Structure formats: C-alpha cells, structure tokens
Amino acid sequence: MRLPPVPPTYMHRHHLAAALARVSDPAFDAAELFYASHSQWPLARPSGERRNSSKVSPERIHIAVFDSSFNPPTRAHLAISLTSYPPPTDLSTLSSRATPTAISPPTDDEPYTARLLLLSARNVDKTLKPGDATFVQRVEMMRLQALDMEDKRSPRATAGERGDDPSNGNVAVAALNHPTFVGKSDILLRWLRQRFKTTTSTATPRPEPEVRLTFLIGTDTLMRLFIPKYYTPEPRLGSGMTAHLQKLFTTDGSDIVVAHRGATAQAREEEERFILSHESCVDLVTRGKLRFVRAGEVGAEEREMSSTRVRKALVARDEGEARLLMGTRVAEYVLGEGLYQVP
C-alpha cells in the first residue's frame, strides 16, 4: 500500500499561508498535512527508509494526537508528545497522596504506532497580539518540534528518553478546522480513510488499516471536555454533549490521555476531586477510555512550563528563562523571529 505523497520538508511561507487560509474556511471539512517524517505516514516507514528493524502491523494504526495552540511549543509540549500509551488507571491511584515517583512498567495495550501534532486553524483570521506568532510561524515551530521528536528515536538517545519507540520517528504536522475533540476525531478518521482509499498498490491489495486515535490533553482541557455549552448540535456529531461524547468514545473508538499539568499536591487534589465528582469521568476511567500519563514521563519541572511563561519571559527580555523553557530548535527560531518581544 502506498499513500499520496506528503509535503516537502520545507514549505515556503506563502504556500503555508495559502494552505492555512484554505483550512480556516468554514466549508473545509478535512485536514491539511504540512509535514511527515516519511512518505507513507501514518503507516510504518517504508523498508528502504527504516532506521531500525522495528515492525509495526499495517493492519492496526494507533495515533497519539497532540492538539495545542503551540504559541510557542515548550519543553512541556515535547515531553507530553513523547509519552507512551499508559495502562488503564485504577481510580484508587489518582490520589495525590499516592503519586509514584518512578516510570510505570510499559504496557502492550496497543502502543502508539504514529504521532500527530495538530493545530486548529478556525481562528486564523483573528487579531493577533503585538509580537504574537502567526499561524504560519506556529506551523513552522511545530515542524521543529517534530524534528526534536524524531531525534528521540535516534540510536544516540540516552536511556529513559524512549529512544527505542518507533512511533517517535513516525510524526506528522497537520491542521484542521473544528473546536471540539469529537469534531477533530470525526474529521481525522474520515481524512485518513480517504487517504487510504486513494492509495495505489503494485502488490496484492491489503485491507484498509484500522485506525485508533488517542488525544493527549492537560487537566484544564479535560475539565472543558465536560462543559455542555461547548457542544452545539451538528448532524454528524449529535445534538448535545452526551451524544457528542458517545460518538467520540464509542462510535469513533477514540480515547483521551491526560498529562497532569500541576506539579503540586494541591493541583493534583483539584484534579482528583474533579474526576471523582463527575460520573462521566468515572465511567470513562473505568472503561479505559480516559487514562493518565505514567508518573515520571513528564517531569515536575516540565509540568510547570507553559507557553505563557515563555511569552512573559520574552516580554521581560529574559532570554535565559525563555531558552530554558523551549527546545533548542524552537528557541533559536523564536529569538530569530523576534517573537513575543513587544516594543
């Protein structure tokens, strides 16, 4: 099976701008691919392009989708993007008083086979703050993060960096136009199926791969997931929050993995109270549709990093603080572009 070609490693800015304008059109009902690690993403790297002998079943694809504003990407974004698929969560272990300090053992429960950095371009035309990153610049920074993710797959990666995970070398950058996770899941699954249908094969045709999506989110996003006002009736998605969530978790078969954002006991307690006080959350945890990043995969220092801290550091002309919060590639880009440095 061969997929349509992916965009070149570098896209000129006017091409990026034109593509993002197309995505921001309310009538746009697909996803736009801006970068991929190799020609056949999200399938396994073609044999001629493989860097090691890792094998991934072509019949089952499990994509870790990290949807964010990337304004700018931080070391926390990178750490969350590289987390492995965790085992189901025991509700009794959510308590901040029982937080383990070491990385949990790996699970064989359908590990990720590919990764996707996703941007919602619905608000491309909104007024940006002075010094803010344009959506073109955000896509360029997302590509730089993708390159950092690929580096973690390199044989040079040290122990504990998950350098042996083949999905780290199977990364893509894309954008779509929908604000909710159920809408994003619906669009991505239809877009991927269309890509598979347009493939050409010189060998015996293979069945269309089964695709599963897991969205990586923070606790703040988890809380918004259960606010009814964010769900408006849509023919494909349902008439309200309950119908939307039913489609996301049952019809589409997608799931959610939460990365704890706060490193303090108070932050963990607030998260625990929210989950245990919402019947929908408890049900999803019990069913294994809502899981939590393994302790230790996102460090305490990284959990306190945010794009807001980067922007504040640059407004204060604190280049050292800003560099500490970002990866080297992204930091050089941000400083070179003069981003967030309001006169």
C-alpha positions in Angstrom: 0.0 0.0 0.0 1.3 3.4 -1.0 -0.2 6.7 0.2 -0.3 10.0 -1.7 2.9 12.0 -1.3 3.4 14.2 1.7 4.5 17.8 1.5 8.2 18.6 1.2 10.3 19.0 4.4 10.2 22.8 3.9 7.2 24.8 2.6 7.6 28.4 1.6 5.6 30.8 3.8 3.3 31.9 1.0 2.3 28.2 0.4 1.8 27.7 4.2 -0.3 30.9 4.4 -2.5 29.8 1.4 -3.0 26.3 2.9 -4.0 27.7 6.3 -6.4 30.1 4.7 -8.0 27.1 3.0 -8.2 25.3 6.3 -9.8 28.3 8.0 -12.7 28.3 5.5 -15.8 27.1 7.4 -16.6 24.8 4.5 -13.3 23.0 4.8 -14.0 19.5 6.2 -10.7 17.7 6.1 -7.2 18.0 7.5 -4.2 19.7 5.8 -0.9 17.9 6.1 2.2 20.1 6.4 5.0 17.7 7.3 5.6 14.0 7.9 8.6 12.0 8.9 8.4 9.9 5.8 6.4 9.3 2.6 3.9 6.8 4.0 2.8 8.3 7.3 0.9 7.1 9.3 1.9 3.7 8.1 5.2 2.3 9.1 8.3 3.8 7.5 8.9 2.0 4.1 11.6 -0.6 4.3 14.0 1.5 2.3 13.7 4.4 4.7 13.7 2.4 8.0 16.4 3.3 10.6 16.0 0.0 12.5 14.2 -3.3 12.4 11.1 -2.3 14.5 8.0 -3.8 13.0 4.5 -2.3 13.1 1.4 -4.1 11.9 0.0 -2.4 8.8 -3.5 -3.5 9.8 -3.7 -1.5 13.1 -2.6 2.1 13.4 -2.7 3.9 16.8 -2.0 7.6 16.5 -1.2 9.9 19.5 -2.7 13.2 18.6 -1.4 16.3 20.5 -3.7 19.2 19.8 -2.4 22.6 21.1 -2.0 26.3 20.1 1.8 25.8 20.0 2.3 29.5 20.9 5.1 28.6 21.2 5.9 24.9 21.7 7.8 24.3 25.0 9.7 21.5 26.6 6.4 20.5 28.2 4.8 20.1 24.8 7.7 18.0 23.7 7.6 15.8 26.8 3.8 15.2 26.5 4.1 14.5 22.8 6.6 11.7 23.5 4.7 9.9 26.3 3.8 6.3 25.8 0.3 4.8 25.8 -0.4 4.1 29.5 -2.3 1.2 31.1 -5.8 1.7 32.4 -6.0 3.8 35.5 -7.1 2.4 38.9 -9.3 5.1 40.4 -7.7 4.4 43.8 -4.3 5.6 42.5 -5.5 9.1 41.4 -4.9 10.5 44.9 -2.1 12.9 45.1 -1.1 11.3 48.3 -0.1 8.1 46.4 1.8 9.6 43.5 4.5 7.2 42.4 7.9 8.7 41.6 9.2 6.2 39.0 8.0 5.4 35.5 5.5 2.6 35.5 6.2 -0.6 33.5 5.3 -0.4 29.8 2.0 -1.9 28.5 1.4 -4.0 25.4 -2.1 -2.5 25.1 -1.9 -1.2 21.6 1.1 1.1 21.8 1.3 4.2 19.6 2.5 3.5 16.1 2.4 7.1 14.9 2.2 10.6 16.3 0.5 13.8 15.1 0.9 17.4 16.1 -2.4 19.2 15.4 -3.4 22.8 15.1 -6.9 24.1 14.9 -7.0 26.9 12.3 -10.5 28.0 13.0 -9.2 31.3 14.3 -6.6 32.0 11.7 -8.0 35.4 10.9 -8.5 36.6 14.5 -6.5 39.7 15.6 -3.1 38.6 17.0 -1.5 40.4 19.9 1.6 42.5 19.2 4.6 40.3 18.8 2.4 37.2 18.7 3.2 34.2 16.5 1.2 33.9 13.3 -0.3 30.6 12.4 2.3 30.2 9.7 5.0 30.6 12.3 3.3 28.2 14.6 3.2 25.5 11.9 6.9 26.1 11.3 7.6 25.7 15.1 5.5 22.5 15.1 7.8 21.1 12.4 10.8 22.0 14.6 9.2 20.1 17.5 8.6 17.1 15.1 12.3 17.1 14.3 13.1 17.1 18.1 10.7 14.1 18.5 12.5 12.3 15.7 15.8 12.9 17.4 14.5 11.0 20.4 14.2 7.9 18.2 17.9 8.2 17.2 20.3 5.5 18.5 22.0 8.4 20.2 19.1 8.9 22.6 20.0 8.0 26.1 18.3 5.5 28.5 15.0 6.9 29.8 14.4 9.1 26.7 12.2 6.4 25.0 14.7 6.4 22.1 13.6 2.9 21.1 10.0 3.9 20.4 9.4 3.6 16.6 6.4 6.0 16.8 8.8 8.8 17.7 10.1 8.6 14.1 6.6 8.5 12.6 5.5 12.1 13.2 3.3 14.4 11.2 2.1 18.0 11.5 -1.4 19.0 10.4 -4.2 21.5 10.8 -8.0 21.3 10.7 -11.0 23.5 11.5 -13.1 22.3 14.4 -13.0 23.3 18.1 -14.1 20.1 19.8 -12.4 16.7 20.2 -15.3 14.8 18.7 -15.2 17.0 15.7 -11.5 16.6 15.3 -11.8 12.8 15.7 -14.5 12.7 13.1 -12.5 14.8 10.6 -9.2 13.0 11.2 -10.7 9.5 10.8 -12.6 10.4 7.6 -9.5 12.2 6.2 -7.3 9.2 6.9 -9.7 6.7 5.4 -9.8 8.9 2.3 -6.0 8.8 2.1 -6.1 5.0 2.3 -8.8 4.8 -0.4 -6.7 6.8 -2.8 -3.6 4.6 -2.4 -2.2 2.6 -5.3 -0.6 -0.7 -4.8 1.6 -2.7 -7.1 1.3 -5.8 -5.0 -1.7 -7.7 -3.6 -4.2 -5.2 -2.2 -4.4 -5.1 1.5 -7.4 -4.3 3.7 -7.8 -0.7 4.9 -5.9 -0.3 8.2 -7.9 0.0 11.4 -7.1 3.5 12.9 -7.4 4.4 16.6 -6.9 8.0 17.8 -5.7 8.9 21.3 -5.8 12.7 22.2 -3.2 13.9 24.6 -4.5 16.7 26.8 -3.9 18.6 30.0 -6.2 18.7 33.1 -7.6 22.1 32.1 -8.7 20.8 28.8 -10.2 17.7 30.5 -12.4 20.0 32.6 -13.7 21.8 29.5 -14.5 18.5 27.8 -17.5 18.1 30.2 -19.0 21.6 29.9 -22.2 21.3 27.9 -22.1 24.9 26.4 -19.2 23.9 24.1 -21.4 21.3 22.3 -23.7 22.7 19.6 -26.0 20.4 17.5 -24.3 19.1 14.4 -25.8 16.4 12.1 -22.7 14.2 12.1 -21.8 14.6 15.7 -25.1 14.7 17.7 -27.5 17.1 19.4 -25.6 17.8 22.7 -22.7 16.9 25.0 -23.9 13.3 25.8 -24.4 12.4 22.1 -21.0 14.1 21.1 -19.1 12.1 23.8 -20.9 8.9 22.8 -19.6 9.4 19.2 -16.1 10.3 20.3 -15.5 7.4 22.7 -17.8 4.7 21.4 -18.6 5.2 17.7 -15.2 6.6 16.7 -13.4 4.4 19.3 -11.1 7.3 20.3 -9.8 7.9 23.8 -8.1 10.5 26.0 -4.8 10.5 27.9 -4.4 13.3 30.4 -1.0 14.8 31.3 -1.0 16.2 34.9 -0.2 19.9 34.4 0.4 20.9 38.0 3.4 19.5 40.0 2.0 20.5 43.4 -0.1 18.3 45.7 -2.9 21.0 45.6 -3.1 20.8 41.8 -3.3 17.0 41.9 -6.0 17.1 44.6 -8.1 19.5 42.5 -7.8 17.2 39.5 -8.8 14.2 41.6 -11.8 16.0 43.0 -13.0 17.0 39.5 -12.7 13.4 38.2 -14.3 11.7 41.1 -17.2 14.2 41.2 -18.2 13.7 37.6 -19.9 10.4 36.8 -19.0 10.7 33.1 -15.3 10.9 34.1 -15.5 7.9 36.5 -17.2 5.8 33.8 -14.6 6.7 31.2 -11.7 5.8 33.6 -13.4 2.5 34.4 -13.8 1.7 30.7 -10.2 2.6 30.0 -11.3 5.4 27.7 -9.7 8.1 29.9 -6.2 7.4 31.1 -3.3 9.3 32.6 0.3 9.7 31.6 2.6 7.5 33.6 4.3 9.1 36.5 7.8 10.2 35.6 7.3 10.6 31.8 6.7 14.3 32.3 8.9 15.6 35.0 7.9 18.1 37.7 9.9 20.8 36.1 8.3 20.3 32.7 4.8 20.2 34.2 5.3 23.8 35.4 6.4 25.0 32.0 3.9 26.8 29.7 3.7 28.9 26.6 2.5 31.8 28.8 5.8 31.6 30.8 7.8 31.8 27.6 5.9 34.9 26.4 6.2 36.6 29.7 9.9 35.9 29.8 10.4 37.4 26.4 8.4 40.5 27.2 10.7 40.9 30.2 13.7 40.4 27.9 14.7 37.4 29.9 16.3 35.3 27.2 17.8 32.8 29.6 14.5 31.9 31.1 12.9 31.7 27.7 15.6 29.3 26.4 15.2 27.1 29.5 11.5 26.6 28.7 12.0 25.7 25.0 13.9 23.2 23.0 17.0 24.4 21.2 15.5 24.5 17.7 12.3 26.3 18.8 14.3 28.7 21.0 16.5 29.7 18.1 13.5 30.2 15.8 11.6 32.3 18.4 14.6 34.5 19.1 15.5 34.8 15.4 11.9 35.8 14.5 11.7 38.3 17.4 8.5 36.7 18.6 6.7 37.9 21.7 9.1 40.8 22.3 6.7 43.7 22.3 8.5 47.0 21.9 
